[in-house]
C-alpha cells in the first residue's frame, strides 16, 4: 500500500497536527497550544465543585435580597459566579426543602410555582455567614479567575471555525492576530 495515506492515529485527519498539507496547520497548533495552556494553568479550578454548605449559604444570601423561585436561584448563582458555578436542581431544591423544614425560609405557591422568601432566623443566618460563596476567593480564585479563561475559550472557538473553513489568507491573518495578542499579553504581564 505504498503511496496511500495513513488511516489511523492522530495524524490521519486533515487539518490535525501532523498534517502539514492542510491550510490550517499553524492555526491548529495555536489552538492546541491555547487549550493545553488553559488546562495546565486554570483547568482544575474551572471544574471546582461547591459543597452542600455552599449551596445553603448561596440560597440564603440571595433570598436575603428578596423572594425567588428555585430556577431563579440557580440562574442567579451562575450569573454572580460569572459562570464558574451552576448548582444543579438536585442540590438546590432539596436544600430549599430542608431550609423550609427548619423554618429558615418559607414557601408560597402561586400559579403552580413555589416562591421562597427568607424568615427572620434565615436572615440572621445569612448575615452571620458573611459574604456569599461566589464572592470568596478561596474556592476558585474569585470571579476574576474565570473571566480570562472564558475569553480564551471564546477565542479558541473562533480559531476552530477559521481552521475548519477559512481560506489560506484568513488562516494566515488569524495566526498574525493571535501572535500579536500573545505579545501584547506579555507586555501586560510586564507592567507593574
Secondary structure, 3 states (H helix, E strand, C coil): CCCCCCCCCCCCCCCCCCCCCCCCHHHHHHHHHHHHHHHHHHHHHHCCCCCHHHHHHHHHHHHCCCCECHHHHHHHHHHHCCCCCCCCHHHHHHHHHHHHHCCCEEEEEECCEEEEEECHHHHHHHHHHCCCHHHCCCCCCCCHHHHHHHHHHHHHHHHHHHHHHCCHHHHHHHHHHHHHHHHHHHHHHHCC
